[in-house]
Amino acid sequence: MSDEDLDIDNVLVLEEVNTELALAVWEPTGDAGIDAALDELTRLEDLPQGERVAVYESVHRQLHQRLADLSTGP
């Protein structure tokens, strides 16, 4: 979609985000590698927004590696 296709009257803009409504809740999976990666997401709340990308990238890398490990077998 290009900027020309954007109908500005149909865009929702949040002026304020209530972080109390956004809960980082997950159930343990039983896989230590996955659980450790997901546990890193709990650090996000205490980090400035500019430092959060590194955490997301780290979690993505760990989960991707775990999937690769599972696809190659034991």
Secondary structure, DSSP 8 states (H G I E B T S, - for coil): --GGG--GGG----S---GGG--------S-HHHHHHHHHGGGGGGS-GGGHHHHHHHHHHHHHHHHHHHHH--
